[in-house]
Amino acid sequence: MSAAPLNTATRRAEVQRDTKETKVRVALDLDGTGQSKLATGIGFFDHMLDQVARHGLIDLDIHAEGDLHIDGHHTVEDVGITLGMAVAQAIGDKRGITRYGHSYVPLDEALSRVVVDFSGRPGLVMDCEFTAGNIGDLDTQLVFEFFQGFVNHALVSLHIDNLKGRNAHHQAETIFKAFGRALRMALTPDPRSAGVIPSTKGSL
């Protein structure tokens, strides 16, 4: 596992994480325009990651090789882990960020809410009862595993609630879109707190 040095002039990072089960590379620019290059081997998962990039205005380049002949578990979880590592690297000590972000996103009959806090403490609360076990080639149980991997390594508190939904595709898409928009809000520099770590403790 290796991490490229952070360019302090920009909020960019690149992380390569290799295990016996997967090889994952994530490169991102938190101040991008929402462009993405995605190749995880799981089509619907790529579609969801594209929502994060587009709605978070994060340029995202993810390539994953995993043991998909077994199932998608290791690939999805390890992409979440590596993405979390890259986000943590890109924001550094979090000076000047808004810190908190939230979003409600509807899609037809579905509605989801995502709230994030770049607290420095990992925590995930997710409430979603998917109406199908699979969406395309993605096992819906793995949505939780992706976000668990992310929060453990980005060190964020993340609350995800699917408030309404009958179609599993719509449920997932509202979650990932809201996640991207919540990230965008939390990571946006706060001009009134330039150079300030947004915590009374002085560190996050």
CORBEL-V642148 format. One line per field, one symbol per residue. psi: psi as a letter, one per 40 degrees, with the letter a starting at -180 (. if undefined). A space follows every 50 residues. Layout:
psi=???
//
This chain:
psi=hihiihheeigiihhhhhaedihhhhhihefaeeiihhgeehdddddddd dddddefhhhhhhhhigeecaeddddddddddddddddddebeeheiddi iiihhihbeihihhhihgeehhhhhhghgieidihbehhddedddddddd dddefihhhhhhdihdhdddddddddddddddddddehhhdefhehhgie eei.
//
